Amino acid sequence: MSRLTTIMKYVLPVALSLALCYYLYTKIDIGAIKQEFWNCNFWVIGITLVVAMFSHIFRAMRWRIQLDALGIHAPLAPLVWSIFGTYAVNLLIPRLGELWRTGYIAKRQDAQFTTVFGSMVCDRLADTVTVLLLTVFTFFIARGAFMTFAAQYPQIYEGILGMVNSPWVWIAAAVCIALVVWLFTSKTQNALVLKVRGAVRNLWNGFAVVATMPHKGKWLLLTAAVWGCYFSQLYLAFFAFSFTEDLGVVCALVAFVLSSISMGIPSNGGLGPWHLAIIFALGIYGVGMNQGAAFAMIVWGSQNFFIVLLGLYAFVSIMLDKRRPVKGTVDSGYGK
């Protein structure tokens, strides 16, 4: 791994998180945040954490449908542990959790890493599509909020347009397509090319299985359940604070969409970008910066503390799990 790659993967997210936090918390009153902390209803926060846990379980159930279609019959319990562990690992190094859960399930089930990885990519692509659909829907019902966002941060809008209109982006896309076509159509016995071809084929099989797998209706229902839990935990958190309990569903939806988009920025568990997105969304509806920061800090902090606990539970459970199912056999036990 080159030094530049190391910096981009590990140093940049941490530096970005720290820089955004420094920017944010030099502009707010820590005393006001402490006051909101004591006024917070932590019983409601506790309910949001239970909802969050179910979102992880539903995600594991959805992933199981994809893996079953690939002939990888993992019990539900290890899949749940892998999801718990993914989010905990991502707190340390962004995106590493996805690689970790792929490696864990591939090793446990004696399956091809690239095939399992392809199913995970499809899992994440479903999230991306869901966020896009939610963004479009929210734009129509809360267009004013997005117009305010675009007016205050025109560089983001201009940056997106610049990327779409850049000839280099289209040239790079054409080159990638040409390489893929050559990879699968060229008649060669080169060992490296054949190895890459096989890895790409396994990756594609894991990715494309969603189009041919059984139980697609259940898969879509679980996708709705996952994202319903995500939204519900944020909306319920509104009732833990006196300054957000009357803001309503539309405000929660705007905050949810903007915070979901912010998670695409490489950072440790959303530290920094998520806070700024929440503060901005609440600010559109009249919540002051100190109160918005208190909301973001308490909600994010409680969720990630819970993620750490779930991660510890998952890692201990994995260490105690000695059973390794035979490849290709169906194993439906939860705790086996």
C-alpha angles and dihedrals in degrees: 000000000000122000091246091053091050091051093048094048103039113011100041098056092048092046091047092050093049093045093050092046091050090049092048101044095045088063100050138069109250090197091059090051091052090052092052089048091060091045093051119111101232093184087069091046088054090055090052089055092054089051089049091053091054090052088060092048092050089049090054091049090051093049090050090062090056093046092048089055088055092052092254103127105189121172115249095243097064090046090053090048089051091054093047089049093047094062092044092052091047089060088065101037120009115240093004089103092068091054091046095053091045091052093045096051093041091053096042094050096036090239134145110276092218092052093051089044090054091054089050091051089053089049090055093042088058087056091051092050090048092052090049092051091047090048092053092046093047091047091060096048097038104026093145092061092054092046088054090050092050092048093050095044106032091156090070093053092044091048092055092048091047092053093049092048096043112114090210091064091054093044091052090049091051092049091050092050091049091051092050092049091049091047093058101034104041118101103227138139094202106140095218093050091048091049092050090045091054093047092050091047091053090047091051092047090054091047099044097045090092089072095057105025123112121245094041089151091057089047091054091046091053090048088056089047093052094051093038088059091048092053094041094054091054094043092048089051087064088070092057091070130056093219095055105033093091099041095096139214098300093058090047090050092051091049090046095051095045092046091048091052089048090059088071088070109091107251138127105281092327093303105167105001093057092050093050092048092051093046091050094047093049090045090060087062095047103269112142121240095249092051092044090051090050091052092048094044096049097041094044093043095050093046094050094044086055090048089055090052092048090047092053090049090050095049092048090048091050091051090051093046103093099162119106112189119221112260114267097013124123114245113179101167116120102211099022 
